[in-house]
């Protein structure tokens, strides 16, 4: 309520109007109603001053002395009495007769009385209003638990951002909306209808606060009399003048001030690994109806500042600012710093400057925009109902209506469709049918079951064909894992070093069996340091570990030594006869004093000695008798009578001598370590030959990946699948969680269909990116074969789509780069957006292995937008426009 006392001009107009009424209705005593009738109409009845207050209605102030005289007049019973009050005169209530501002501190009942509008108009028509005086009209406002007449409204000083010295003082009711304040400011400063404006309030600390929500009241905004309200007008380039106060928010350099280009052809600066965000923004910016919605300011009336699921309208406003700048035609590129900060504020996963997924950002942004623009201000509880045998058409319509009761926004209008989900219990056959909304389709890529693995093959005898082999994952000179035959290949990662060993036995000894025993063997090198227990600390693993087959009749320490010498003969030199006899009896005597187990070279499987076993190797869970028992001791040779190249030691799976780390390792097969002295290793071990290998002709083979059609991905998306163990379904019939079969079907498609190609594969064994080429059409993507809702055959455009944007990802899992292909809605020309660089492209450049998220527009929507009533501009569709002439190609 901007009152008539807002300024001298308005007050003068009100005075003139009141004077005209007074002159036209100069009261004549014989025209006055009877005194009793006057009393009843003014004091009692529906129009009288005794009636209750109603929020929003007008009441008028009347000077107390005049009103008392009128009371005495009508109660005296004589219409010709000298107590006739004359014209209503409120002069004592005003500070002056120029601005007609009320005196401060007036008290109802002492200085004035309040009359409802009808009673006031009766009195004015009977007695008139003092010439030149304006009526004192005030509104009834509703405060918590009370209604009252607002005698003193809030006086605000309205100024424009570029002329702070010129202000307009305007009175507003506490219940007036901020929208009324904004409209009043626009009227006072003669703002053109197409110009965007917003308000700032200067607070008591001298800083400025944005008045975001135009629907709240002056009271809710805590505005006070005398407060400065600044109206800001958006510049032609889409930026706000206030953004120039912050260097990072200033999205236009001086050289761009006079730039004029094609609207929408505008890059986004990479702030540091923000290419994922830029790609998603460029795709959304080129959705015609969404961009028109923001350019035409339709969003302003739908901002939802009180949605607990939303972001207080801040994401929607930040995105609107970006769209207006990008489509102003005044920028080659802009810096999305404010938008980045808003995203990080409301979604902590996007804080900082690490690389993220463009589809994840897109999902967050669509959800954020929806909640910020949700037309449903108070969401009601909606119970989800199963089909229970009802027709699909009925259940689908009910599901969509329930969805719209809680979710109604431009995002729902543009991007939301409807699934049909069918679950079947494998036990009782119960069928559950529900219809669920979706915002995009995440479709899987057909994966070939063939893969190329490079392995290292270690034969026992290269001259013969291997009959039995074992597969191991070797990491850091150890056996990281020994695979069982029944394990799937999916458990092997591409980065794993896989060794295939030819063996002639089994790693788990079976009592009574004649098979060879397979022994895991590590290579270690000693260091000279000893601790107080006379044991070696510095034993370093080196080389590749071995799986050695040992015949049972040679399963002694000496037999094992000889077998290892034979297996290592390619790169270990056997000492000659002179080297074998060291001739040092003193050394033998010293060794006799060492606390080493006695000789057991004659020990065998048939004559085990009761030595305690060491901890498990992790290869098997149980073993009926142990290698330590078979060999009689855990170390060999206990006493050297001839020179040995290395010693043997039982170790655990990590290659350390500590074999008592856990109880479950006590009853499992130990590993053997070949321990080399540095001098012996240097003299007899050929490291170059040991690391050498022959590359087979098949190494380097690259399996060609056949391209797949987008329709194949959609078919795979709609095929029946069985739920995983981690995500069972509770069957209401069985009353149990079941691994039900699930099938998704498309029931209703949106105006803009977003298709996310699931290129990133995550399993408990591996993470990889699928670089399969997906062939997708630019025009006429037909979904009629996938939509199961009864179709309108007379309008095939309802099921055909044209491509309008593509988010691309180049690189691998841990690094990469995002870009965008997009079709400009005005020119129909495709462009390539690579951060702040934009260049025109041909349609044959769009399809690539990098395509990650596809944006399709339904053809009937494209036709509608092309019509004159469709939008303010003339958006073009890539499906209906001929290739642009060369004059539109070089936009930069």
C-alpha positions, 0 to 999 in steps of 0.5 A: 500500500503506497499511500497518498502521503508518499510525496507532495505530488501524490498528496496534491492529487488526493487533495484535488480528488477529495475537493471535487467530491466535497464540491459535488456533494455539498451537504444540505440539511434536508438531504441528511438522513435522520439523526438516529439513522446516521448514528446506526450507520456510523456506530453500529451495523455492518458498516459501523465502527463497532464491526470487527477488523478484517485483514487487508481492508481500509479504515480512515482516521477522523480527528477526535474533536470533530467526531465528538462534536458529531456525536453530540449533534446526532445524540441531541436530536435536533438537526438544526442545532448549533452543534452541527459539526461542519466539514470533517477537519483533520488539520490537528493530525498533520505535521504540515500542509505540504507533505501531509505527514501525520504527527508522531505519537498520535493515540487512538481515542485521544487524538483520533477515531477509526472508521471503516471505509463505508462509514467514512464515505457516509460522513464525507457524503453528508458533511464533506471534507475540509478543502485541500485535506487528503483522506487518511486511509490506513490498512488493517494488517494481520500480525501474529495473534492480532489484527490492527489498523496500521496507522504508521506505515513503513517509509522507504527511501527508493534510489537507483544504483546509478543515482544514489543521490536522488531518492523517492520516499514512499510509504508501504504497509508492513503487509505489502509484498517486496514485489509491490516495492519493486513494482513501485520502484520500477514505476518511479524510475520509469524502467522499461518492461523488458529490463531486469531489476532487483532490490537491495536493502542497506542494513544498519551496519552499512552493508547491502542485503539482497531482497531475494523473495518478492513474495514475502512482506515488508514485515517479514523482510524486517524493513524499517522506516527510513531504510534505503532500498536500492534498485539495480538494473541488469546490463545489456550483457546480462551482468549485474552492476554489483558484480563489478564490485568483485573482480572474480565476479566480473565476467566481462573484460574491457575489450568485450564491452563493444563485442556483439556476437551470436547469442548462446555462442559463449565459452565458460572459463575453466576455473581448475578441473571444472570442465565437467561443470562447463560441459553440463552447463553448455548442454542445458543452456542449449535446451531451447524451452528451458533457456527461453523460460529464463530469458523471459523471466518466467522463473521470477514468479516461480522461485520457491524460497521456502522449499526445505528440499531446495536451495532458497532459490539461489541455484536457480538465480545463479543459473539464470544469471549465467544463461542471461550472460551467455545469451546476451551476445556480448561475451566471447566467454564468461567466468562461472565463479559465482555459480561454482561457489553456489554449487559447492555451498549446497553440494559439498562433493563439488567443493574444491577443484577436483575432477568430477562427472558431468552427469553427476553435476547435471543430476544435481543441477536438474534436481536443484533447479526443480526444487528451487522452481517447484510450484508446489509450496507445501508438499502433501503426503502421497501414498504409493499404490501398487497396480493390484491388477488394475489397467496400466492406463489407470495406474500410470495416470494415478502415478503421474498425478501423484507425482505432479501433486508434489513436483510441478516445475519447468524441469518436470514439464521439460525433462520428466517421463514415466517408467513402468517397473515390473517385479516378479517373485521367483518363489510365489510368482507374485507380480508387482507393477508400479509407475515411477518418474524419471529425469534421464535414462542411464543405459548400459553399453553391451559388453563383450565377454572376450578380453585380452590378458597378457600373462607370463608363462613359466614352463617346466620343460619348454620342449613339451606341451604343458598338461597342468598349470596354475595361475598366480597374481604376482606383486612386489616379488610375492604371490599376491593371489593363487587362483582356483580354476573355478574363479571368474576372469573378471576377478583379474584386473587389467593392471595385474601381473599374471604368471602361469606356471606349469606344474606336475602335482598339487599344492596341497599334499594328500596322504597316500597320493603319489602326485608331486607336491607343488611348493611356492618359492621366494627369492631373498638376499641377505644383508650383513646385519644381525640382531641379538637373537643372531637372526637376519633382519635384512632379507630382501625379496627379489626376482619372480617367485616360483611354483616348483613341482617336487617328486615325493621320493625326493621331498627332502631338503637336499632333494628340494635343493637339487630340484631348485638347482635344476629349475634355476639352471638357466640363470644360476651357475653350478659351482665347479668341483674346486668351489664345492670343497671349501677345506675350512675345518675351522669354519665347520667347527664354528658352525657347529657351535651355532644354535641351528637344528640338526641335519635332517636331509634323510627326512621324508614323507614316510618318516616325519619328525615331530617338528612344530609347523609354521603359519599358513601360506594362505593358499589352502585351508587345511593340510593333513601333514606339513612340509616342516614335518616332512623335512624335519626342520625349518632351515637347511643346510644345518651344517655345510660339508660342501659349499652351497649356493643358497640356504632354504627357509620356511616362510609365510606368504609374505616371505618373512620367517615369522610364521606365527602371525595368526592361529589359522595359519598353523595348519597350512602349507608353508612357503620356501625362501631361497636365501642368497648371500650377496657375494654368492648371488653376485657370483652365481646368479645372472639377474639379466637372464633371470628377468629375460623372457621371450615375447610371443607373437600374440603379445600386443594383439588388440581386440577390435571393438565393434560399434554398437547402436544406441537402440541396442543400449536401450534394448539392454536397458529394458531387458529383464534382470535379476536383482543382486544380493545386495538389493533384494525386493521384499515380496508382500506375498511371501513376506520375505526378501527375494531376488526378484526379476525386474523389467523396466519399460518406457511408458511416457517420454519427456519433451527433452530426453537425456540419455546417459551412456554408462561408460564407467564400469565399477565392480568389486574387482575392477574399474574401467571406462568403456570406449566403445563407439555408440552410433546415435542418430542426429535426427529421427531417433524413433522410440515408438518400438520402446514405448509400451503405452498405447500410441497415437498413430496419427502423430508419430512426432510424439515418439521421434527425437532430434539431437540437440547436445552431447557431453563428451568425455576424453581420457580414462578413469582417473583423468580426462576432459569434458567438452560439449557439442550443441546446436544453437536454438536460433541459428540451427548451427552446431558448435563445439564448446571446449571451456572458453573456446567455441568453434562451429562444427559439421554434423559428421564430427559429432559422433565419437567414442567420447560421447557420454550424455546425449540430449534429444528434443521431441520433434513435436516440441521443436515444431511448437517452438518454431511457431510464432507463438512458441517463443519470443525468438525463432528457435531452429531445430536441427531436424527441420533446418537446412545446413546454414550458409557459410556466412554463419560458420565463423561465429568468432 
